Each structure stands twice: as structure tokens, then as C-alpha cells.
Amino acid sequence: DYVFEKDYKLMKLDELKTFINQEKHLPGVPNQKQVLVDQKGQYNMTEMQMAMLEKIEELTLYTLQQEEAIRELQKLVKAKE
């Protein structure tokens, strides 16, 4: 739920793209090597579920931002018609 707090810093999409291109995984989520090495392949599933929930919540915020941008663009298009 902390992702929905006003002071949560959502990574900009271009920064996220750069991170993914460089690291080949999402920020805050362990990569495959980390999961396989940690505790002989027995990764803490609670931590993993928390990381996945954080990513779902971030996706929700990105979707809401995109929806707002689409609506603004639709207003501009209608105004020019």
C-alpha cells in the first residue's frame, strides 16, 4: 500500500526502460541468479510476493497516468475539430 502514498517516487518510464535494458529484470525484483543462489534455490516467497505486489501497484499507477494523458490528448483533438 505504500506505493499509493503521495511521497512514493515512481520511476519514470524512460528510466525504467533503461534499467530493464541494462539489468534484464525489474528494479526491486531479484534476478534469476539471485533467486537460484539464495538459500540453495529456496528463495523467501514472502519477499517475492511483496515485490510482485509492489510491481502490480506501480503498473496500476502507470496505467492511471497513461489514462490521464490519453484524456488530455482527446480533449486537444476535440478542441481542434
N, C-alpha and C positions, 0 to 999 in steps of 0.2 A: 504494500500500500504506500510505502514511502515514495515510490515513483510518481504518485499523483500529488505529492506535496508541491507547493508553489516554488520552493527553493531547489527542487531536483533539477540537475543540469542534464538535459537530454542532448546527446551528441548530435551535432549537425550531420545531415545525411552524407555530405561530401567527405567529412572526417571519418564517418563510419565506413564508407566505401574504401577509403584509403587503408584503414585498419584491416578490413577484411582482405583486401588485395595483398597486403604485406604479411599478415599473420595467419590467414586461411581459417579463421574462426571468429566468432563474435566476441567483443570485449566482455569480460566478466564471466565468460564460459571457458572452462578448461579445454585445451586442445586434446586430440586423441592420445598423444603420447603421455600427457599428464594423467589422464584417466587410466590408462593401461599400467603405468608405473606405480601410481599411488596405491599403497596397501595391496600390492600384488594383484591388481586388477579389481579390487573391491572398493570402488570409489564411494564416497559418502553420498548416498542417494538423496538425503535431505538437502544437502548443499546444492546438488544438481537440480533438484526440483525448485529450490528457491531461485537459482539462476535462471531457469526456464520461465518461471513466473515473472521475474523482472523483465525478461525479453518480451514476453507477451504484453505486459503493461506498456513497455516502450513502444511496441508495434501499435498499440491502441492510440497512444499519443501521436505517433507519426501519421496514422490514418486520420485522426481528427484535424491535424494541421493541414493535411492534403485536402480534406473536405472543405475546410475554410478557404484555402487558396482557390479551389475549384469554384466555389460560390462567388468569390470576388471576381474571378475571371468571367463567370457567367453574367454578372452584373455589368461588367465593362462591355461585353459583347452586346447585351441587350440595349445598353445606352447608345451604342454606335449604330444600332439598327434604325 
